[in-house]
Amino acid sequence: MSSALAKKVYDYKPDVVRSTIVSALKKKRGEATVADIIAATGLPKYQVETEMPVLIDEYNGRLRVTDSGELLFSFPHGFTSKYTGFGAFIKKIFKSIKNGIKAIAVFLFKAWIMLMLVGYFVFFVALALLAVFASFAGGSSSRRDNRSSSSGAGGFLAVRVIELIVRIWFYSELFKTPEERAAQYYKRQEARKNSRPLHKAVFSFVFGEPDINKNHEELLKQLFVALVRAKKGIITIEDFISLTGLTPEQAEQAICRYLYEFEGSPEVTEDGSLYYDFSKLLIRLDNEKSMNIATAFKKLQPFSANNKQSNTLFAVINGVNLLFGGYFLYSALNFDPAMIKSEISYLFYFTLKLFESFEIANPLTVITWVLGVVPLVFSVCFWLIPAIRSLLLKGENEKIKVENARRYIYTQLSRAPLELDESIFNDAPAFALPLPDNRKKLLIETASFEKADVSEQGRYVFTDYARRFNDIENLRSKKEITGPGNIIFDSHS
């Protein structure tokens, strides 16, 4: 081949070639072989074979094999691109706006949560302690008698409980030995080293952690290269599903992208078995021949990265805010200016007088909303959001388990044809063990795609797959893996 001719074949404008192929496919009603497209367009075979995987991915096409062993490119969904055009542009714009608004809203909401949780807790505790100290300073037997009346028993009891806690803490600290103090100090130091920043821990409790599998797609591509090496460059759709965990329909779409990115090509054996040839990935200097398929499994998303003690602490703090908020709201709604002092709960009375001393306009309204409604509603939401997230997380992790279970099933199939029933899950790891109904659906999905038969014992028998499996294994056995060869030229020698 002359250099001019080689340049004409290999140096071309992809967009022009793709447009030409699409025009030809439209005339063929969205279905054609490589030979059909070459005949209709006059394009070189190299250009058609190179660009077809790109078009399959862009237009959600599919690969089919006829009974005569011909590879057929099919586009049942038409030629609306998922990457270009006005529709795709609008989707990208809305997605960017949505992500921007979401990021700002989440940041503001997180800041508000941090301020509310810690701020209200500190304020309520400080207010209660001030009330206790005020009770100590101005207490008299007559006032105590008044507060001990039935109408003020609730507030008096609350103050007495706080007094008791303070006294217990004070005397327990007073009579500690030096050894106990030293042990506590070192324990606090170790806890501080292993603890997370408070704001991150609070956010983790409410919102959870970022997607633990966010880099999984990059990992899959690395594992795919290792899989190609282990399979001598010959990959079946079953091999691909065992790696990605995609449904058969999704896998047929996704592998077209891999064909383009890794310069693979769809091929058909003499017996009509479809496979994907990635021989170019075999030309490597290293001698890697195996992969750890377990690393392809997705991890289950945790509820929080905090330990149980931290989450319990946040729940307790929020509970304190809830109790104080409910107390102040109830007291404010039942307050009557005509009440005598003995009929008013002491903590509420102290707070009301404290606000009046700062000349706050309408202190009762401030207490109702600022110390009652707001912390009460916040505390309910603080528990409600994690509760809802916990329910959603169960569904998300169930999807991950289904995907992992599909990996598990096809990993077994890609090693050897099997007769399958639900007993295949007996040895499955917990992260690949979905609910019983989903296990049944997975088996039915697999049997349907592989055109399995049902035995008298109710097990799925993969007769057609066994034929294709043996055909592909025979092809692999005849293929030798070679490296790039010996060095015959060095530009620096």
C-alpha positions in Angstrom: 0.0 0.0 0.0 1.4 3.4 -1.0 1.8 6.1 1.6 -0.8 8.3 -0.2 -3.3 5.5 -0.1 -2.6 4.6 3.5 -3.1 8.3 4.5 -6.4 8.3 2.7 -7.6 5.2 4.6 -6.2 6.0 8.1 -6.2 9.8 8.1 -9.9 10.8 7.9 -12.4 13.0 9.6 -14.5 10.9 12.0 -17.5 13.2 12.0 -17.8 13.1 8.2 -17.5 9.3 8.1 -20.1 8.9 10.9 -22.5 11.2 9.1 -22.1 9.2 5.9 -22.7 5.9 7.7 -25.8 7.2 9.5 -27.2 8.4 6.2 -26.7 4.9 4.7 -28.2 3.2 7.8 -31.3 5.4 7.6 -31.8 4.2 4.0 -31.3 0.6 5.2 -34.0 1.2 7.9 -31.4 1.1 10.7 -30.0 -2.3 10.1 -27.0 -3.4 8.0 -23.8 -5.4 7.8 -20.4 -3.9 7.3 -20.5 -5.0 3.7 -23.9 -3.3 3.2 -22.5 0.0 4.5 -19.3 -0.3 2.4 -21.4 -0.9 -0.7 -23.8 2.0 0.0 -21.1 4.5 0.9 -17.8 3.4 -0.8 -16.0 4.0 2.5 -12.9 1.9 3.3 -13.5 -1.1 5.5 -11.2 0.2 8.2 -13.2 3.4 8.6 -16.5 1.6 8.8 -15.3 -1.0 11.3 -13.6 1.7 13.4 -16.7 4.0 13.6 -19.5 1.5 13.9 -18.8 0.9 17.7 -19.0 4.6 18.2 -22.3 4.9 16.5 -23.7 1.8 18.4 -22.8 3.6 21.6 -24.1 7.0 20.6 -27.4 5.9 19.2 -28.1 3.0 21.6 -27.7 0.4 18.9 -27.2 -3.3 19.3 -25.2 -6.2 17.7 -27.0 -9.2 16.2 -25.8 -12.4 14.6 -27.8 -14.1 11.8 -28.1 -17.9 11.5 -25.5 -17.7 8.7 -23.0 -16.2 11.1 -23.2 -12.6 9.7 -22.7 -9.7 12.1 -25.6 -7.3 11.9 -25.6 -3.7 13.3 -29.1 -2.7 14.4 -30.5 0.7 15.5 -34.0 0.0 16.8 -34.3 3.3 18.6 -33.5 5.5 15.6 -30.7 8.0 15.4 -31.2 10.5 18.2 -27.8 11.1 19.7 -27.4 10.9 23.5 -24.2 13.1 23.3 -25.0 15.8 20.8 -27.9 17.9 19.5 -30.3 20.4 21.1 -31.9 17.8 23.5 -28.5 16.6 24.8 -27.4 20.3 25.2 -30.5 21.2 27.2 -30.0 18.2 29.4 -26.4 19.2 30.1 -27.5 22.8 31.0 -30.2 21.7 33.3 -28.0 19.1 34.9 -25.3 21.8 35.6 -27.8 24.2 37.0 -29.4 21.4 39.1 -26.0 20.4 40.5 -25.0 24.0 41.3 -28.3 24.7 43.1 -28.0 21.4 45.0 -24.4 22.1 46.0 -25.3 25.6 47.4 -28.4 24.3 49.1 -26.6 21.4 50.7 -23.8 23.7 52.0 -26.3 26.2 53.5 -28.4 23.5 55.0 -25.4 21.8 56.5 -24.2 25.0 58.0 -27.7 25.7 59.4 -27.8 22.2 60.9 -24.5 22.6 62.6 -25.5 25.9 64.1 -28.9 24.7 65.3 -27.8 21.5 66.8 -24.7 22.7 68.7 -25.9 26.3 69.2 -29.3 25.4 70.8 -27.8 22.6 72.9 -25.2 25.0 74.4 -27.8 27.7 74.9 -30.3 25.5 76.6 -27.7 23.9 78.9 -26.3 27.4 79.7 -29.9 28.7 80.4 -30.6 25.7 82.7 -27.4 26.2 84.6 -28.1 29.9 85.0 -31.5 29.1 86.4 -29.9 26.7 88.9 -27.4 29.3 90.0 -30.1 31.9 90.3 -32.1 29.4 92.4 -29.1 28.9 94.7 -28.5 32.6 95.0 -32.0 33.8 95.7 -33.5 30.6 97.2 -35.4 30.9 100.4 -37.6 28.4 102.2 -40.8 30.4 101.3 -39.9 30.4 97.6 -39.0 26.8 97.7 -42.4 26.1 99.2 -44.1 28.1 96.5 -42.2 26.3 93.8 -43.0 22.9 95.3 -46.7 23.6 94.9 -48.5 21.3 92.4 -48.8 24.0 89.7 -45.1 24.5 89.6 -43.9 21.0 90.3 -42.7 20.3 86.7 -40.3 23.3 86.6 -39.1 22.7 90.2 -38.4 19.0 89.4 -36.4 20.0 86.3 -34.3 22.3 88.4 -33.7 19.8 91.1 -32.6 17.2 88.5 -30.1 19.6 87.1 -28.9 20.4 90.6 -28.4 16.7 91.3 -26.4 16.2 88.1 -24.1 19.1 88.9 -23.6 17.9 92.5 -22.8 14.3 91.3 -20.4 15.5 88.7 -18.7 17.9 91.1 -18.1 15.3 93.9 -17.1 12.6 91.4 -14.4 14.9 90.0 -13.4 16.0 93.5 -12.6 12.6 94.9 -10.9 11.1 91.8 -7.3 9.7 92.4 -4.4 11.0 90.4 -4.2 7.7 88.6 -7.8 7.9 87.5 -7.3 11.4 86.2 -4.2 10.4 84.2 -6.0 7.4 82.7 -8.9 9.7 81.7 -6.5 12.2 80.2 -4.8 9.6 78.0 -8.1 8.1 77.0 -9.3 11.5 75.9 -6.1 12.1 73.9 -6.5 8.8 72.1 -10.1 9.5 71.4 -9.2 12.9 70.0 -6.6 11.4 67.7 -9.1 8.9 66.2 -12.1 11.2 66.1 -13.4 13.1 63.1 -14.0 16.9 63.1 -17.4 17.6 64.7 -18.9 19.2 61.6 -18.0 16.2 59.5 -19.4 13.8 62.0 -22.7 15.7 62.2 -23.0 15.9 58.4 -22.2 12.2 58.2 -25.0 11.4 60.7 -27.6 13.5 58.8 -26.6 13.1 55.2 -24.3 10.1 55.2 -21.1 9.7 53.3 -20.3 10.4 49.6 -20.8 7.6 47.2 -18.3 4.9 48.2 -18.3 3.5 44.6 -17.8 6.8 42.8 -14.5 5.6 41.2 -15.9 2.2 40.4 -16.1 2.9 36.6 -12.3 3.6 36.5 -11.6 0.5 38.5 -13.7 -1.6 36.0 -11.7 -0.4 33.1 -8.5 -1.4 34.8 -9.9 -4.8 35.6 -11.3 -5.1 32.1 -7.7 -4.9 30.7 -6.7 -7.7 33.1 -9.7 -9.7 32.1 -8.8 -9.4 28.5 -5.3 -10.6 29.3 -6.7 -13.6 31.2 -9.1 -14.5 28.4 -6.4 -14.2 25.7 -8.1 -11.1 24.1 -11.4 -13.0 23.5 -14.3 -11.7 25.5 -17.9 -12.9 25.5 -20.9 -10.9 26.7 -21.0 -13.3 29.7 -17.4 -12.3 30.7 -18.4 -8.7 30.4 -21.4 -9.0 32.6 -19.4 -10.9 35.2 -17.2 -7.8 35.4 -19.7 -5.0 35.2 -22.8 -6.5 36.8 -25.0 -4.9 34.1 -28.2 -6.4 32.8 -27.7 -8.2 29.5 -29.3 -5.4 27.6 -27.2 -2.8 29.3 -24.0 -4.9 28.8 -24.7 -5.1 25.0 -24.8 -1.3 25.0 -21.8 -0.7 27.2 -19.4 -3.1 25.5 -19.7 -1.0 22.3 -18.1 1.9 24.2 -15.3 -0.5 25.3 -14.8 -1.6 21.7 -14.2 2.0 20.7 -12.0 2.9 23.6 -9.8 -0.2 23.5 -9.8 -0.7 19.8 -11.7 -4.0 19.9 -14.0 -5.5 17.3 -17.0 -7.8 17.3 -16.3 -11.1 15.6 -18.2 -14.4 14.9 -16.7 -17.9 15.1 -17.2 -20.4 12.3 -20.0 -22.0 14.4 -21.8 -18.6 14.8 -20.7 -17.7 18.3 -20.4 -13.9 18.9 -17.3 -12.7 20.7 -15.3 -9.4 21.1 -11.7 -9.4 20.0 -9.4 -7.1 22.1 -6.1 -8.6 20.9 -4.4 -5.1 20.8 -4.5 -5.1 24.6 -2.3 -8.2 24.7 0.7 -6.4 23.4 2.2 -5.4 26.7 5.6 -5.6 28.4 4.3 -7.1 31.6 3.2 -10.7 31.9 0.0 -10.3 33.9 -2.3 -13.3 33.3 -4.9 -13.2 36.1 -7.2 -10.8 37.9 -9.0 -10.8 41.2 -12.7 -10.7 40.1 -13.8 -10.1 43.7 -12.5 -6.5 43.4 -15.1 -5.9 40.7 -17.9 -6.1 43.3 -19.4 -2.9 44.5 -19.3 -2.0 48.2 -22.4 -1.5 50.2 -23.0 2.1 51.1 -22.7 2.6 54.9 -25.3 4.7 56.8 -22.5 6.8 58.4 -18.7 6.7 58.8 -19.2 7.5 62.5 -19.0 5.0 65.3 -22.1 4.1 67.2 -21.1 6.2 70.2 -20.9 9.4 68.1 -24.3 8.8 66.4 -25.8 8.1 69.9 -24.3 11.3 71.2 -25.8 13.3 68.4 -29.2 11.6 69.0 -28.9 12.5 72.7 -28.0 16.1 72.0 -30.9 16.4 69.6 -33.2 14.8 72.2 -32.2 17.4 74.7 -33.1 20.1 72.2 -36.4 18.4 71.5 -37.3 18.3 75.2 -36.4 21.9 75.8 -38.2 23.1 72.7 -41.3 21.1 73.7 -41.1 22.4 77.2 -40.8 26.1 76.2 -43.5 25.8 73.6 -45.9 24.2 76.0 -45.2 26.7 78.7 -45.5 29.7 76.4 -48.8 28.5 75.0 -50.2 27.9 78.5 -48.9 31.1 80.0 -51.4 33.7 81.2 -50.1 37.1 82.5 -52.7 36.9 85.3 -51.0 33.8 86.7 -49.3 34.2 90.1 -45.6 33.4 90.3 -46.2 30.0 92.1 -48.3 28.8 89.1 -45.4 29.3 86.6 -42.7 26.7 86.0 -39.5 28.1 87.4 -37.2 27.7 84.3 -39.8 29.3 82.1 -40.3 32.1 84.6 -36.6 32.7 84.9 -36.2 32.8 81.1 -39.1 35.2 80.7 -37.6 37.6 83.4 -34.2 37.2 81.8 -35.5 38.3 78.4 -37.4 41.2 80.0 -34.2 42.4 81.7 -32.6 42.7 78.2 -35.6 44.8 77.2 -36.6 42.4 74.4 -39.8 43.4 72.9 -42.6 40.9 73.5 -40.4 38.2 75.2 -43.3 35.7 75.2 -43.5 35.7 71.4 -39.7 35.3 71.2 -39.8 32.4 73.6 -42.7 30.8 71.7 -40.9 30.8 68.4 -37.2 31.0 69.1 -37.1 28.6 72.1 -40.1 26.6 71.2 -41.2 26.2 67.6 -37.9 26.5 65.9 -35.8 24.0 68.0 -38.8 21.6 68.1 -39.3 21.5 64.4 -35.5 21.3 63.8 -35.2 18.4 66.2 -37.9 16.5 64.5 -36.3 17.1 61.1 -32.9 16.1 62.5 -34.2 12.7 63.3 -36.5 12.5 60.3 -33.9 13.1 57.6 -31.6 10.2 58.7 -34.7 8.0 59.2 -35.8 8.6 55.6 -32.2 8.2 54.4 -32.0 4.9 56.1 -35.0 3.6 54.3 -33.7 4.9 50.9 -30.3 3.4 51.7 -31.8 0.0 52.1 -33.2 0.2 48.6 -29.9 1.5 47.2 -27.9 -1.3 48.9 -30.4 -3.8 47.6 -29.7 -2.6 44.0 -26.0 -3.0 44.7 -26.6 -6.5 46.0 -28.6 -7.4 42.8 -25.8 -6.0 40.7 -23.2 -8.0 42.7 -25.3 -11.1 42.5 -25.5 -10.8 38.7 -21.7 -10.6 38.8 -21.6 -13.6 41.0 -23.9 -15.7 38.7 -22.0 -14.8 35.5 -18.7 -15.4 37.1 -19.7 -19.0 37.8 -21.1 -19.3 34.2 -18.0 -17.8 32.6 -15.9 -20.5 34.3 -18.1 -23.4 33.1 -21.7 -24.1 32.0 -23.8 -24.9 35.0 -27.3 -26.0 35.9 -28.6 -23.2 38.0 -31.2 -22.9 40.8 -31.3 -20.8 44.0 -28.7 -23.0 45.6 -26.1 -21.1 43.7 -26.5 -18.3 46.3 -25.6 -20.7 49.2 -22.0 -19.7 49.0 -22.5 -16.1 47.9 -21.0 -13.3 50.0 -23.4 -11.1 52.0 -22.8 -8.1 49.6 -24.0 -10.3 46.7 -27.1 -11.8 48.4 -30.2 -9.8 47.6 -33.8 -10.5 48.8 -35.3 -13.9 47.8 -37.6 -12.3 45.2 -34.7 -10.6 43.5 -32.7 -13.8 43.4 -35.6 -15.5 41.5 -35.8 -12.6 39.1 -32.0 -12.7 38.5 -32.2 -16.5 37.7 -35.2 -15.9 35.3 -33.4 -13.0 33.6 -30.2 -15.1 33.1 -32.2 -18.1 31.9 -34.2 -15.9 29.4 -31.1 -14.2 28.0 -29.2 -17.5 27.6 -32.2 -19.4 26.2 -31.9 -22.0 29.0 -34.1 -25.1 29.3 -35.7 -26.3 32.5 -34.9 -29.8 33.7 -37.3 -32.1 35.5 -35.8 -31.0 38.8 -36.7 -27.4 38.0 -33.1 -26.4 37.4 -32.1 -24.2 34.4 -30.0 -26.0 31.9 -27.8 -23.8 29.6 -27.5 -26.0 26.5 -27.1 -23.2 24.0 -24.6 -21.4 26.2 -22.6 -24.6 26.7 -22.2 -24.9 23.0 -21.0 -21.3 22.7 -18.8 -21.7 25.8 -17.0 -24.7 24.3 -16.7 -23.0 20.9 -15.0 -19.9 22.5 -12.8 -22.0 24.8 -11.6 -23.9 21.7 -10.8 -20.6 20.0 -8.8 -19.4 23.1 -6.9 -22.7 23.3 -5.5 -22.1 19.8 -4.4 -18.6 20.5 -0.9 -17.7 21.8 -0.2 -14.6 23.8 3.0 -12.8 22.6 4.7 -9.8 24.0 5.9 -6.8 21.9 9.0 -8.6 20.9 12.7 -7.9 21.2 14.2 -4.4 20.9 15.7 -3.9 17.4 15.9 -0.1 17.5 16.5 2.5 20.2 16.3 6.2 19.3 18.9 7.0 22.0 21.4 4.3 21.0 
